[in-house]
Amino acid sequence: MKPTLRWLGIALGFGLLLLAGFAVFVAARGVPHYAVPVVAAPTLTNTPAQVELGEHLVRASCAECHLNKQTNRLSGHQLLDTPTEFGALYSSNITQSQQHGIGAWTDAEIAVLLRTGVGRDGRYRLIMPHYTYLSDDDLAAILTFLHSDRPWVRADPTPSRAQQPSFLLKALTNTVMKPTPLLASTARPVAASSPVAYGRYLVVGRYLCYECHSKDFKSNNALEPEKSAGYLGGGNLLLDQQGQPIRSANITGTGIGGWSPAQLAATLRFGQGPHGPVRYPMPKYSAMTDAEVQAIYAYLQSVPRLPAVK
């Protein structure tokens, strides 16, 4: 018995030593930096249609975090709906300011950030979606809007706040939170005339619905979204505006199989579900088109049903 206890004590001591070493490493390294991938910037046509599409996409996917209500610019602010255990986190100024925004960034640098989560300085950006499957057309539209004369993106002198990540978040960025590799081939647009395929693109590429509506952010698979644990089955732990926990909804046929396209449209556009108002942090996609709603509806009806989360 005594030799067994002695070996257990040695193993425990060795484990504690490794844990202490990891803690020192994380504290010293902080949030990691990576080599910045090299990509070709998409072609911008700068047409009114491209600007309008870009505004539509930015309004749906970027404004929730980056729009500062005091400046009415995409100048960033503190993110109050992230777990308090992650520390104090802030969205960045993404206006055309050369000093405080992204006015000095190249289109290729912005493209890398959106697709991988790695900034021009190599720093991994915290709590930022990675638009791995975003088509080049959509990416070009976003860039065109960011270069436009629309009020949201005009240069604003608000400095971007430095992140204050907790030790937990630093540890996660050194283990499970990583940049997303670039796809081997260029992302191509999907025709709206193929509703199921177009709906899949909207769910995994344009709006990233699967990220919140699958089981857990940590088990999401950015390169193969359908292999994410509990794909679209809900249960992901989020926070409402009061900081209270809320689980994401099951949006497979189990959860919305009996809904009509009109009910889905009301939910997505106005936050009014068949059983009452949709709770934060579910955004309202007020500019979503009929074609987008119909395609998302068709795709969600086609995915495998998963049991309701208890």
Buried (B, 14 or more C-beta within 10 A) or exposed (E): EEEEEEEEEEEEEEEEEEEEEEEEEBEEEBBBEBEBBEBEBBEBEEEEEBBBBBBBBBBBBBBBBBBBEEBEBBBBBEBEBBBEEBBBBBBBBBBBBEEBBBBEBEBBBBBBBBBBBBBBEEBBBBBBBBBBBBBBBBBBBBBBBBBBEBEBBBBBEBBBBEBEBBEEBBBBBBEEBBBBEBEEEEBEEBEBEEBBBBBBBBBBBBBBBBBBBBBEBEBBBBEEBEEBBBBBBBBBEBBEEEEEEBEBBBBBBBBBEEBEBEBBBBBBBEBBBEEEEBBBBBBBBEEBEEBBBBBBBBBBBBBEBBEEBE
